[in-house]
Amino acid sequence: MKKIILTLLVAVTLLGSSCENFLSVNEKNPNNPSEVAPKLMLPAAMNNIAYEISYPRRFEFVYLWHGLWSISAGYSQPQNLCQYKLLNSDYQAGFREMYLWGNNLTTIEKNSTAAKDVYYLAVSKILKAYIFQYLVDCYGDVPYTEAFKAEEGILKPKYDDQEAIYTDLVVKLNEAIALIQNATTEAEALTTASDIIYHGNMDLWLKFANTLKLRILVQQCTMPTKAAYITTEIANTASIGYIGAGEGALSNPGYVVSDTKMNPFYEYFYNAAGSSKSDGVTYYFAGKDAVDFMKTTNDSRIGMFFQTNSSGAYAGNIFGTLPAGLTPAAGTSKLGYSAGVVGTMIGTPTKSSPVFTDFEALFLQAEAVQRGLITGDAKALYESAVTRSFLYMGKTSGDAADFLSQETASVNYTASSDKLGLILTQKWVALNGISPITIWDDYRKTGYPNFLHWSVDPAKVGPGTPPVRLDYPQDELNVNNTNVTAVGTINVFTDKIFWQTR
């Protein structure tokens, strides 16, 4: 999807005919980012964040490394990924663009000093915390306290300690929650045009903030030194609640069936005329672990995640298989698609982009209850998460009930002796093509799913399992070398993100 940038700092993406309202600049000068109205910048920031999470190339390594996708036999296998030889130039666009959108949100914060702008201020803080959790989870130490201070002459920001950033993200989320709760009648309501996620529903933004806070805290739950801190922080905002069924955060700026104005995930695979793009549909195929697990558990979502092969069956490949061992392209399932069907993985041109789905939130809550971090019914939360995933993928609640009623430990909560493993493995299935970094985070934190096949390329490096983090981008080494190198030499296999204790 093409991005049309007004200035490097504003970085406003044009999408859809309804996006004309996003760029209405009658009140302010669009060439001066400090003067652009928050109501114009906020939807652009939301849209761009959703783009980064949704665009397949940004986090393809997660899907490929974790048994969900494979590369078609019709293409050469990408050696850097098959052999775990990540380059500094790999995936640097995501780093750069997350900072662009973070700068937009910072500008909104600076421009939201009046009482009428309190909701813009709060939502900007929430979304910036969302961005920085991803940055820390991918890179560890990153620029934070000195980021976005070019106006103060700081063009080469220092890198902050990753654990300290996490701690401050919780502080910022608490601040955002308080801003919403204490808003006066002067506060200007967000609208469908200015809020393309929740359309001005501040109760849902409160739940989003609290669920994001829970995700940040649960991420640290295997660290013994964090136990009291986590308990206290959860209790401080427990009354707000969390994202529930039907309350997921989905972004849609007004996608239309026109090239460069469609859902970014869909547009990677198909153009506006409905013709497939050769390096999308024919490049990414099904992963063997995902297909085999879904077949074993009689999961009717399989036909929405994947297509049948030339024999009418579902089959996947192990990523990194040498050409001689690859299943022919005709024998491997493609990613799920059927023209006009919203529930398939590829979806439709106008399908909303996921930012924080209700089923991810429900799986998170089920895990938190299972770990004793929050109160609730883990079984009910787990089953609600699975049901919401079924509905999101175009199936029915009856389909979900049939699935959950199976007396098998890999599906049924009561029958499982490893309930944490059950929750996280079913979460892995549900987030395929939807929330890649959460999949990566869960595996690095817990080791679930515990049956994944790693790349079989004999030339792979490291301990035999994928890297646990990304290396700093070449762009950063070029322009901010002193601060990057001050972090120290990074080994992507052994320099774990601070919360990874196993």
Kinemage of the C-alpha trace (Angstrom):
@kinemage 1
@onewidth
@group {chain A} dominant
@subgroup {mainchain}
@vectorlist {calphas} color= white
{ca met a 1} P 0.000 0.000 0.000
{ca lys a 2} L 1.451 3.331 -1.024
{ca lys a 3} L 1.902 5.966 1.636
{ca ile a 4} L 1.602 9.624 0.736
{ca ile a 5} L 3.519 11.687 3.262
{ca leu a 6} L 2.782 15.370 3.837
{ca thr a 7} L 6.050 15.761 5.703
{ca leu a 8} L 8.436 13.263 7.269
{ca leu a 9} L 6.953 14.028 10.660
{ca val a 10} L 3.276 14.054 9.781
{ca ala a 11} L 3.400 10.993 7.506
{ca val a 12} L -0.292 10.876 6.682
{ca thr a 13} L -1.383 7.870 4.648
{ca leu a 14} L -4.165 8.321 2.115
{ca leu a 15} L -6.742 5.558 2.118
{ca gly a 16} L -10.215 5.453 0.648
{ca ser a 17} L -12.651 8.141 -0.417
{ca ser a 18} L -13.787 8.717 3.144
{ca cys a 19} L -10.225 9.637 4.039
{ca glu a 20} L -10.745 13.103 2.596
{ca asn a 21} L -11.948 14.071 6.075
{ca phe a 22} L -8.620 12.904 7.519
{ca leu a 23} L -6.790 15.519 5.478
{ca ser a 24} L -9.106 18.461 5.937
{ca val a 25} L -6.614 21.133 6.922
{ca asn a 26} L -8.763 24.238 6.941
{ca glu a 27} L -7.902 24.992 10.557
{ca lys a 28} L -4.142 24.519 10.459
{ca asn a 29} L -1.183 24.726 8.123
{ca pro a 30} L -0.483 21.176 6.809
{ca asn a 31} L 3.140 22.056 6.040
{ca asn a 32} L 3.882 22.685 9.691
{ca pro a 33} L 3.465 19.456 11.680
{ca ser a 34} L 3.216 21.365 14.957
{ca glu a 35} L 0.084 23.070 13.640
{ca val a 36} L -1.826 20.075 12.264
{ca ala a 37} L -5.044 19.483 14.198
{ca pro a 38} L -5.128 16.334 16.377
{ca lys a 39} L -8.394 15.245 14.759
{ca leu a 40} L -6.577 15.049 11.418
{ca met a 41} L -3.450 13.304 12.653
{ca leu a 42} L -5.014 10.709 14.958
{ca pro a 43} L -6.843 8.632 12.317
{ca ala a 44} L -3.758 8.646 10.110
{ca ala a 45} L -1.655 7.335 12.991
{ca met a 46} L -4.249 4.640 13.745
{ca asn a 47} L -4.352 3.591 10.116
{ca asn a 48} L -0.589 3.406 9.802
{ca ile a 49} L -0.203 1.351 12.975
{ca ala a 50} L -2.779 -1.119 11.672
{ca tyr a 51} L -0.905 -1.237 8.376
{ca glu a 52} L 2.369 -2.133 10.097
{ca ile a 53} L 0.783 -4.998 12.001
{ca ser a 54} L -1.225 -6.280 9.035
{ca tyr a 55} L 1.206 -6.062 6.125
{ca pro a 56} L 2.522 -9.627 5.574
{ca arg a 57} L 6.122 -8.709 4.797
{ca arg a 58} L 6.641 -6.829 8.044
{ca phe a 59} L 6.581 -9.920 10.262
{ca glu a 60} L 6.619 -12.857 7.830
{ca phe a 61} L 9.470 -14.417 9.801
{ca val a 62} L 7.103 -15.138 12.692
{ca tyr a 63} L 4.636 -17.064 10.544
{ca leu a 64} L 7.425 -18.926 8.736
{ca trp a 65} L 9.469 -19.795 11.816
{ca his a 66} L 6.505 -20.916 13.896
{ca gly a 67} L 4.916 -23.521 11.659
{ca leu a 68} L 2.087 -21.375 10.294
{ca trp a 69} L 3.307 -20.584 6.793
{ca ser a 70} L 5.833 -21.973 4.356
{ca ile a 71} L 7.308 -20.844 1.053
{ca ser a 72} L 6.001 -22.374 -2.154
{ca ala a 73} L 8.146 -24.929 -3.971
{ca gly a 74} L 7.850 -22.634 -6.967
{ca tyr a 75} L 10.285 -20.178 -5.334
{ca ser a 76} L 13.822 -20.362 -4.012
{ca gln a 77} L 13.709 -20.619 -0.252
{ca pro a 78} L 14.900 -17.376 1.446
{ca gln a 79} L 18.276 -18.429 2.816
{ca asn a 80} L 18.558 -15.701 5.432
{ca leu a 81} L 15.336 -16.915 7.041
{ca cys a 82} L 15.834 -20.648 6.480
{ca gln a 83} L 19.337 -20.461 7.900
{ca tyr a 84} L 18.491 -17.944 10.644
{ca lys a 85} L 21.065 -15.539 9.211
{ca leu a 86} L 19.158 -12.313 9.710
{ca leu a 87} L 20.698 -9.206 8.206
{ca asn a 88} L 20.595 -5.683 9.628
{ca ser a 89} L 18.660 -4.722 6.514
{ca asp a 90} L 15.927 -7.295 7.209
{ca tyr a 91} L 12.666 -5.827 8.520
{ca gln a 92} L 14.089 -2.363 9.156
{ca ala a 93} L 11.072 -0.671 7.537
{ca gly a 94} L 8.918 -1.601 10.521
{ca phe a 95} L 11.356 0.035 12.960
{ca arg a 96} L 11.570 3.208 10.923
{ca glu a 97} L 7.843 3.533 10.367
{ca met a 98} L 6.834 2.762 13.947
{ca tyr a 99} L 8.943 5.767 14.928
{ca leu a 100} L 7.279 7.881 12.266
{ca trp a 101} L 3.852 7.056 13.642
{ca gly a 102} L 5.135 7.495 17.187
{ca asn a 103} L 6.270 10.972 16.196
{ca asn a 104} L 2.772 11.714 14.905
{ca leu a 105} L 1.324 10.675 18.248
{ca thr a 106} L 3.860 12.815 20.112
{ca thr a 107} L 2.830 15.803 17.998
{ca ile a 108} L -0.798 15.138 18.887
{ca glu a 109} L 0.161 15.086 22.565
{ca lys a 110} L 1.964 18.421 22.233
{ca asn a 111} L -1.031 19.940 20.466
{ca ser a 112} L -3.566 18.561 22.947
{ca thr a 113} L -3.055 20.905 25.864
{ca ala a 114} L -6.586 22.259 26.169
{ca ala a 115} L -9.329 20.559 28.178
{ca lys a 116} L -11.275 19.968 24.967
{ca asp a 117} L -8.427 17.825 23.591
{ca val a 118} L -8.115 15.408 26.515
{ca tyr a 119} L -9.427 12.390 24.604
{ca tyr a 120} L -6.915 12.946 21.815
{ca leu a 121} L -4.158 13.150 24.396
{ca ala a 122} L -5.286 9.957 26.127
{ca val a 123} L -5.670 7.880 22.963
{ca ser a 124} L -2.283 9.078 21.680
{ca lys a 125} L -0.632 7.902 24.889
{ca ile a 126} L -2.363 4.523 24.590
{ca leu a 127} L -1.316 3.994 20.989
{ca lys a 128} L 2.252 5.100 21.674
{ca ala a 129} L 2.463 2.494 24.445
{ca tyr a 130} L 1.159 -0.051 21.926
{ca ile a 131} L 3.933 0.894 19.488
{ca phe a 132} L 6.694 0.785 22.071
{ca gln a 133} L 5.730 -2.618 23.395
{ca tyr a 134} L 6.278 -3.987 19.899
{ca leu a 135} L 9.560 -2.118 19.508
{ca val a 136} L 10.911 -3.441 22.811
{ca asp a 137} L 9.675 -6.971 22.111
{ca cys a 138} L 11.507 -6.988 18.782
{ca tyr a 139} L 14.676 -5.033 19.613
{ca gly a 140} L 15.133 -4.683 23.375
{ca asp a 141} L 16.752 -1.327 24.166
{ca val a 142} L 15.435 1.370 21.811
{ca pro a 143} L 15.282 5.189 21.740
{ca tyr a 144} L 12.538 6.327 24.106
{ca thr a 145} L 13.151 9.285 26.425
{ca glu a 146} L 15.049 11.218 23.734
{ca ala a 147} L 12.918 10.056 20.812
{ca phe a 148} L 10.811 12.655 18.964
{ca lys a 149} L 12.865 15.604 20.220
{ca ala a 150} L 14.230 16.961 16.969
{ca glu a 151} L 12.767 20.376 17.821
{ca glu a 152} L 15.004 20.353 20.895
{ca gly a 153} L 18.041 19.572 18.768
{ca ile a 154} L 18.209 15.845 19.620
{ca leu a 155} L 18.664 14.220 16.232
{ca lys a 156} L 20.487 11.143 17.492
{ca pro a 157} L 18.554 9.847 20.509
{ca lys a 158} L 20.101 7.580 23.090
{ca tyr a 159} L 18.887 4.018 23.586
{ca asp a 160} L 16.993 3.398 26.819
{ca asp a 161} L 16.930 0.275 28.943
{ca gln a 162} L 14.155 -2.025 27.731
{ca glu a 163} L 12.883 -2.918 31.196
{ca ala a 164} L 12.700 0.755 32.160
{ca ile a 165} L 10.698 1.442 28.999
{ca tyr a 166} L 8.234 -1.307 29.896
{ca thr a 167} L 7.809 0.188 33.360
{ca asp a 168} L 7.135 3.617 31.922
{ca leu a 169} L 4.611 2.236 29.424
{ca val a 170} L 2.494 1.127 32.369
{ca val a 171} L 2.827 4.614 33.858
{ca lys a 172} L 1.716 6.181 30.571
{ca leu a 173} L -1.265 3.841 30.314
{ca asn a 174} L -2.294 4.722 33.868
{ca glu a 175} L -2.060 8.390 32.908
{ca ala a 176} L -4.218 7.825 29.837
{ca ile a 177} L -6.809 5.955 31.869
{ca ala a 178} L -6.941 8.793 34.401
{ca leu a 179} L -7.307 11.389 31.650
{ca ile a 180} L -10.349 9.610 30.251
{ca gln a 181} L -11.904 9.001 33.649
{ca asn a 182} L -11.404 12.592 34.778
{ca ala a 183} L -12.395 14.319 31.537
{ca thr a 184} L -14.709 17.277 31.962
{ca thr a 185} L -17.705 18.270 29.876
{ca glu a 186} L -15.357 20.455 27.855
{ca ala a 187} L -13.768 17.358 26.309
{ca glu a 188} L -14.436 17.132 22.584
{ca ala a 189} L -15.825 13.715 21.677
{ca leu a 190} L -13.925 11.670 19.139
{ca thr a 191} L -15.960 10.894 16.048
{ca thr a 192} L -16.128 8.199 13.402
{ca ala a 193} L -13.855 10.376 11.275
{ca ser a 194} L -11.279 11.089 13.975
{ca asp a 195} L -11.362 7.628 15.591
{ca ile a 196} L -11.319 4.844 12.999
{ca ile a 197} L -11.053 2.134 15.661
{ca tyr a 198} L -13.671 2.743 18.366
{ca his a 199} L -15.524 5.711 16.825
{ca gly a 200} L -15.352 7.773 19.987
{ca asn a 201} L -16.409 5.107 22.487
{ca met a 202} L -14.166 6.043 25.413
{ca asp a 203} L -15.350 3.123 27.553
{ca leu a 204} L -13.812 0.828 24.955
{ca trp a 205} L -10.609 2.896 24.895
{ca leu a 206} L -10.421 2.425 28.665
{ca lys a 207} L -10.692 -1.332 28.190
{ca phe a 208} L -8.130 -1.230 25.372
{ca ala a 209} L -5.683 0.621 27.622
{ca asn a 210} L -6.249 -1.773 30.513
{ca thr a 211} L -5.931 -4.841 28.266
{ca leu a 212} L -2.707 -3.506 26.766
{ca lys a 213} L -1.476 -2.881 30.306
{ca leu a 214} L -2.382 -6.468 31.194
{ca arg a 215} L -0.479 -7.741 28.157
{ca ile a 216} L 2.606 -5.789 29.197
{ca leu a 217} L 2.371 -7.110 32.762
{ca val a 218} L 1.677 -10.735 31.811
{ca gln a 219} L 4.689 -10.557 29.522
{ca gln a 220} L 6.814 -10.187 32.665
{ca cys a 221} L 5.039 -12.814 34.757
{ca thr a 222} L 7.827 -15.401 34.651
{ca met a 223} L 10.195 -12.946 36.371
{ca pro a 224} L 10.044 -13.694 40.136
{ca thr a 225} L 11.113 -10.145 41.010
{ca lys a 226} L 8.042 -8.731 39.272
{ca ala a 227} L 5.336 -10.629 41.167
{ca ala a 228} L 4.369 -7.921 43.671
{ca tyr a 229} L 4.601 -5.171 41.057
{ca ile a 230} L 2.321 -7.053 38.660
{ca thr a 231} L -0.235 -7.778 41.367
{ca thr a 232} L -0.347 -4.148 42.457
{ca glu a 233} L -0.591 -2.715 38.970
{ca ile a 234} L -3.351 -5.088 37.928
{ca ala a 235} L -5.328 -4.268 41.085
{ca asn a 236} L -5.007 -0.511 40.486
{ca thr a 237} L -7.158 -0.611 37.343
{ca ala a 238} L -8.987 -3.940 37.707
{ca ser a 239} L -12.368 -2.214 37.992
{ca ile a 240} L -12.131 -0.961 34.409
{ca gly a 241} L -12.244 -4.446 32.962
{ca tyr a 242} L -10.753 -5.720 29.724
{ca ile a 243} L -11.693 -6.082 26.076
{ca gly a 244} L -14.582 -8.542 25.944
{ca ala a 245} L -16.456 -10.420 23.237
{ca gly a 246} L -17.369 -8.079 20.408
{ca glu a 247} L -15.121 -5.280 21.703
{ca gly a 248} L -11.991 -5.911 19.639
{ca ala a 249} L -9.992 -3.003 18.208
{ca leu a 250} L -10.313 -3.081 14.420
{ca ser a 251} L -9.195 -0.225 12.189
{ca asn a 252} L -10.981 0.863 9.028
{ca pro a 253} L -10.402 4.335 7.532
{ca gly a 254} L -12.897 3.665 4.763
{ca tyr a 255} L -11.278 0.955 2.661
{ca val a 256} L -12.682 0.857 -0.869
{ca val a 257} L -12.120 -1.446 -3.840
{ca ser a 258} L -9.416 0.652 -5.443
{ca asp a 259} L -5.692 -0.021 -5.672
{ca thr a 260} L -3.730 1.507 -2.742
{ca lys a 261} L -6.982 2.058 -0.800
{ca met a 262} L -7.800 -1.486 0.330
{ca asn a 263} L -7.136 -3.586 3.414
{ca pro a 264} L -3.309 -3.924 3.457
{ca phe a 265} L -3.280 -7.676 4.078
{ca tyr a 266} L -5.689 -8.292 1.199
{ca glu a 267} L -3.863 -5.876 -1.091
{ca tyr a 268} L -0.602 -7.756 -0.718
{ca phe a 269} L -2.261 -10.728 -2.432
{ca tyr a 270} L -4.878 -9.248 -4.773
{ca asn a 271} L -5.449 -6.082 -6.790
{ca ala a 272} L -8.690 -4.125 -7.057
{ca ala a 273} L -9.762 -6.127 -10.107
{ca gly a 274} L -9.567 -9.314 -8.015
{ca ser a 275} L -6.542 -10.669 -9.875
{ca ser a 276} L -3.919 -12.390 -7.750
{ca lys a 277} L -0.438 -10.981 -7.390
{ca ser a 278} L 2.121 -13.614 -8.281
{ca asp a 279} L 4.541 -12.935 -5.441
{ca gly a 280} L 1.789 -13.104 -2.847
{ca val a 281} L -0.716 -15.878 -3.451
{ca thr a 282} L 1.854 -18.170 -5.054
{ca tyr a 283} L 4.645 -17.354 -2.572
{ca tyr a 284} L 3.231 -17.962 0.925
{ca phe a 285} L 1.745 -21.413 1.454
{ca ala a 286} L 0.490 -23.314 4.478
{ca gly a 287} L 2.773 -24.430 7.279
{ca lys a 288} L 2.800 -28.137 8.097
{ca asp a 289} L 2.503 -27.699 11.858
{ca ala a 290} L -0.619 -25.553 11.587
{ca val a 291} L -2.323 -27.786 9.023
{ca asp a 292} L -1.523 -31.027 10.841
{ca phe a 293} L -2.653 -29.670 14.211
{ca met a 294} L -5.937 -28.355 12.828
{ca lys a 295} L -6.627 -31.645 11.058
{ca thr a 296} L -5.872 -33.605 14.234
{ca thr a 297} L -8.242 -31.449 16.267
{ca asn a 298} L -11.050 -31.518 13.651
{ca asp a 299} L -10.924 -27.734 13.414
{ca ser a 300} L -13.426 -26.486 10.842
{ca arg a 301} L -11.596 -23.144 10.614
{ca ile a 302} L -8.956 -24.899 8.523
{ca gly a 303} L -10.888 -24.077 5.353
{ca met a 304} L -10.806 -20.402 6.242
{ca phe a 305} L -7.108 -20.306 7.114
{ca phe a 306} L -6.070 -22.451 4.137
{ca gln a 307} L -7.287 -23.702 0.769
{ca thr a 308} L -7.378 -27.310 -0.356
{ca asn a 309} L -4.652 -28.524 -2.683
{ca ser a 310} L -5.114 -30.008 -6.157
{ca ser a 311} L -6.303 -33.262 -4.572
{ca gly a 312} L -8.928 -31.555 -2.430
{ca ala a 313} L -6.957 -32.054 0.780
{ca tyr a 314} L -5.135 -29.778 3.213
{ca ala a 315} L -1.344 -30.069 3.319
{ca gly a 316} L 1.487 -27.860 4.521
{ca asn a 317} L 5.253 -27.741 4.266
{ca ile a 318} L 8.000 -27.405 6.842
{ca phe a 319} L 9.776 -24.119 6.312
{ca gly a 320} L 13.325 -24.443 5.030
{ca thr a 321} L 12.885 -27.862 3.441
{ca leu a 322} L 15.444 -28.370 0.702
{ca pro a 323} L 14.009 -28.264 -2.830
{ca ala a 324} L 14.270 -32.033 -3.252
{ca gly a 325} L 12.084 -32.538 -0.201
{ca leu a 326} L 9.475 -29.909 -0.869
{ca thr a 327} L 5.909 -30.878 -1.481
{ca pro a 328} L 5.092 -29.682 -5.009
{ca ala a 329} L 3.204 -26.415 -5.182
{ca ala a 330} L 0.092 -28.210 -6.404
{ca gly a 331} L 0.230 -30.453 -3.321
{ca thr a 332} L 0.514 -27.660 -0.744
{ca ser a 333} L -2.365 -25.561 0.499
{ca lys a 334} L -2.418 -21.854 -0.238
{ca leu a 335} L -3.496 -19.311 2.353
{ca gly a 336} L -7.252 -19.102 2.828
{ca tyr a 337} L -9.190 -17.100 0.260
{ca ser a 338} L -12.531 -17.108 -1.481
{ca ala a 339} L -13.710 -14.039 -3.394
{ca gly a 340} L -16.054 -11.955 -1.277
{ca val a 341} L -15.740 -14.101 1.851
{ca val a 342} L -14.708 -11.893 4.764
{ca gly a 343} L -13.768 -14.703 7.151
{ca thr a 344} L -10.900 -16.192 5.165
{ca met a 345} L -7.352 -15.310 6.145
{ca ile a 346} L -6.848 -13.040 3.124
{ca gly a 347} L -10.353 -11.659 3.476
{ca thr a 348} L -11.821 -8.912 1.315
{ca pro a 349} L -10.683 -5.464 0.116
{ca thr a 350} L -12.769 -3.635 2.713
{ca lys a 351} L -12.278 -5.907 5.718
{ca ser a 352} L -11.152 -4.012 8.837
{ca ser a 353} L -7.550 -4.452 9.979
{ca pro a 354} L -6.959 -6.036 13.393
{ca val a 355} L -5.147 -3.993 16.031
{ca phe a 356} L -6.191 -5.918 19.154
{ca thr a 357} L -8.857 -8.549 18.487
{ca asp a 358} L -11.333 -9.602 21.126
{ca phe a 359} L -10.134 -13.206 20.960
{ca glu a 360} L -6.512 -12.228 21.572
{ca ala a 361} L -7.710 -10.256 24.590
{ca leu a 362} L -9.801 -13.175 25.856
{ca phe a 363} L -6.931 -15.667 25.464
{ca leu a 364} L -4.738 -13.199 27.381
{ca gln a 365} L -7.285 -12.997 30.189
{ca ala a 366} L -7.616 -16.789 30.281
{ca glu a 367} L -3.838 -17.041 30.682
{ca ala a 368} L -3.834 -14.377 33.397
{ca val a 369} L -6.547 -16.220 35.348
{ca gln a 370} L -4.749 -19.538 34.879
{ca arg a 371} L -1.609 -17.971 36.316
{ca gly a 372} L -3.520 -16.485 39.254
{ca leu a 373} L -2.894 -12.880 38.174
{ca ile a 374} L -6.546 -11.862 37.812
{ca thr a 375} L -9.806 -13.346 39.029
{ca gly a 376} L -12.260 -14.980 36.681
{ca asp a 377} L -13.229 -18.225 35.001
{ca ala a 378} L -10.326 -19.404 32.852
{ca lys a 379} L -12.434 -22.062 31.160
{ca ala a 380} L -15.154 -19.593 30.195
{ca leu a 381} L -12.612 -17.064 28.942
{ca tyr a 382} L -10.797 -19.724 26.913
{ca glu a 383} L -14.008 -20.977 25.348
{ca ser a 384} L -15.137 -17.429 24.611
{ca ala a 385} L -11.788 -16.744 22.913
{ca val a 386} L -12.119 -19.811 20.702
{ca thr a 387} L -15.726 -18.937 19.878
{ca arg a 388} L -14.855 -15.370 18.927
{ca ser a 389} L -12.052 -16.676 16.700
{ca phe a 390} L -14.527 -18.988 14.973
{ca leu a 391} L -16.883 -16.077 14.366
{ca tyr a 392} L -14.059 -13.845 13.103
{ca met a 393} L -13.076 -16.564 10.649
{ca gly a 394} L -16.601 -16.826 9.260
{ca lys a 395} L -17.785 -19.871 11.203
{ca thr a 396} L -20.724 -20.076 13.634
{ca ser a 397} L -21.046 -20.326 17.383
{ca gly a 398} L -22.446 -23.812 16.783
{ca asp a 399} L -19.254 -24.751 14.956
{ca ala a 400} L -17.260 -23.491 17.936
{ca ala a 401} L -19.438 -25.438 20.383
{ca asp a 402} L -18.968 -28.649 18.400
{ca phe a 403} L -15.224 -28.071 18.335
{ca leu a 404} L -14.966 -27.375 22.068
{ca ser a 405} L -17.108 -30.366 23.003
{ca gln a 406} L -14.515 -32.850 21.766
{ca glu a 407} L -13.075 -34.970 24.559
{ca thr a 408} L -9.483 -34.309 23.599
{ca ala a 409} L -6.820 -32.612 25.677
{ca ser a 410} L -5.699 -30.412 22.778
{ca val a 411} L -9.148 -28.771 22.587
{ca asn a 412} L -11.227 -29.411 25.702
{ca tyr a 413} L -10.335 -27.319 28.742
{ca thr a 414} L -11.592 -29.833 31.283
{ca ala a 415} L -9.842 -32.747 29.600
{ca ser a 416} L -6.475 -30.954 29.395
{ca ser a 417} L -3.813 -31.604 32.019
{ca asp a 418} L -1.765 -28.679 30.680
{ca lys a 419} L -4.244 -25.850 30.623
{ca leu a 420} L -1.686 -23.102 30.030
{ca gly a 421} L -0.337 -25.032 27.056
{ca leu a 422} L -3.886 -25.516 25.763
{ca ile a 423} L -4.689 -21.801 25.979
{ca leu a 424} L -1.488 -20.681 24.273
{ca thr a 425} L -1.561 -23.337 21.563
{ca gln a 426} L -5.119 -22.520 20.597
{ca lys a 427} L -4.129 -18.846 20.680
{ca trp a 428} L -1.314 -19.675 18.209
{ca val a 429} L -3.901 -21.158 15.850
{ca ala a 430} L -6.285 -18.215 16.186
{ca leu a 431} L -3.683 -15.479 15.612
{ca asn a 432} L -2.375 -16.912 12.329
{ca gly a 433} L -2.214 -14.016 9.885
{ca ile a 434} L -3.558 -11.628 12.524
{ca ser a 435} L -1.111 -10.823 15.334
{ca pro a 436} L 2.422 -12.039 14.552
{ca ile a 437} L 4.403 -10.407 17.349
{ca thr a 438} L 2.066 -11.840 19.990
{ca ile a 439} L 2.709 -15.309 18.533
{ca trp a 440} L 6.459 -14.707 18.751
{ca asp a 441} L 6.193 -13.272 22.260
{ca asp a 442} L 4.178 -16.226 23.552
{ca tyr a 443} L 6.651 -18.756 22.206
{ca arg a 444} L 9.693 -16.909 23.528
{ca lys a 445} L 8.065 -16.546 26.950
{ca thr a 446} L 6.588 -20.035 27.356
{ca gly a 447} L 7.784 -22.436 24.640
{ca tyr a 448} L 4.232 -23.051 23.393
{ca pro a 449} L 3.325 -24.574 21.039
{ca asn a 450} L 5.810 -27.255 22.035
{ca phe a 451} L 5.643 -29.351 18.845
{ca leu a 452} L 6.974 -26.946 16.220
{ca his a 453} L 9.361 -28.120 13.505
{ca trp a 454} L 12.187 -25.685 12.982
{ca ser a 455} L 13.883 -25.049 9.672
{ca val a 456} L 15.476 -28.201 8.322
{ca asp a 457} L 18.066 -26.322 6.281
{ca pro a 458} L 21.402 -27.981 7.191
{ca ala a 459} L 23.180 -24.642 6.837
{ca lys a 460} L 21.197 -22.946 9.590
{ca val a 461} L 23.234 -21.253 12.285
{ca gly a 462} L 22.770 -20.842 16.005
{ca pro a 463} L 21.349 -23.378 18.472
{ca gly a 464} L 18.923 -24.892 15.979
{ca thr a 465} L 16.015 -22.673 16.990
{ca pro a 466} L 15.181 -19.234 15.552
{ca pro a 467} L 16.623 -15.942 16.810
{ca val a 468} L 15.012 -14.526 19.936
{ca arg a 469} L 15.151 -10.915 18.746
{ca leu a 470} L 15.867 -8.746 15.723
{ca asp a 471} L 19.158 -6.960 15.194
{ca tyr a 472} L 19.255 -3.180 15.001
{ca pro a 473} L 18.426 -1.853 11.528
{ca gln a 474} L 21.144 -0.768 9.136
{ca asp a 475} L 19.392 2.593 8.884
{ca glu a 476} L 20.060 3.159 12.576
{ca leu a 477} L 23.670 2.065 12.272
{ca asn a 478} L 24.082 4.580 9.469
{ca val a 479} L 22.554 7.610 11.170
{ca asn a 480} L 22.775 6.911 14.918
{ca asn a 481} L 25.824 4.679 15.119
{ca thr a 482} L 27.272 5.938 18.388
{ca asn a 483} L 24.106 5.286 20.346
{ca val a 484} L 23.418 1.949 18.663
{ca thr a 485} L 26.902 0.628 19.337
{ca ala a 486} L 26.734 1.896 22.938
{ca val a 487} L 24.162 -0.857 23.562
{ca gly a 488} L 26.912 -3.392 22.891
{ca thr a 489} L 27.374 -6.275 20.492
{ca ile a 490} L 24.081 -8.043 19.898
{ca asn a 491} L 23.748 -11.793 19.444
{ca val a 492} L 20.251 -12.483 18.110
{ca phe a 493} L 20.297 -16.007 19.587
{ca thr a 494} L 21.465 -15.269 23.127
{ca asp a 495} L 20.637 -11.618 23.895
{ca lys a 496} L 17.078 -12.203 24.997
{ca ile a 497} L 14.453 -9.566 25.609
{ca phe a 498} L 14.494 -8.899 29.359
{ca trp a 499} L 11.229 -10.737 30.128
{ca gln a 500} L 12.337 -13.987 28.472
{ca thr a 501} L 13.486 -16.096 31.431
{ca arg a 502} L 13.517 -19.576 29.944
